[in-house]
C-alpha cells in the first residue's frame, strides 16, 4: 500500500448536500452530472431522461448558482431536435473553461431499433460529439456538431 500522508491525520471536511433537481413525471431520470465554476457562478449539467436511462429524446439540462447552495430552476440546454431528430439521445459530456469561454460538451446517438433500445454498439446510429459555448453564462451559441 502507498501512503502519501502520515497515519491517523485524515479528517473529514465539512460538507452540505443540496438538491438541484427533483424528478417529475415525464422527466424522472437524471445522470451524467458535471460541475464547474465560471464567471462567479457554479454550473451544473446532466442528462435528463423522460423515464429511464439513455432513452430516445433524452436531453441535456443546466442550472447555475452564485453560492453552490441556491440554484436557479433547471432549464434545457440542448435537445436532440436541435442537432438531429426527436428520437436521438443526448448525454451530458462535461464542461471546459478556456480563454473566458465556457464550453459545454454532449454526446449524441440514436438507436437503429428504437423499439428495443439496448445499449450495444450494434444498435447505434448517427453517433457524434457536440458542444455549445458562452462568454457570459447566459447566452449560448447554437449546438455545434463536431463530426
Secondary structure, 3 states (H helix, E strand, C coil): CCCCCCCCCCCCCCCCCCCCCCCECCECEEEEEEEEEECCEEEEEEEEECCCCCCCCCEEEEEEECCCCCECCCEEEECHHHHCCCCCEEEEEEEEEECCEEEEEEEEEEECCHHHCCCCHHHEEEEEEEEEEECCCCCCCCCEECC
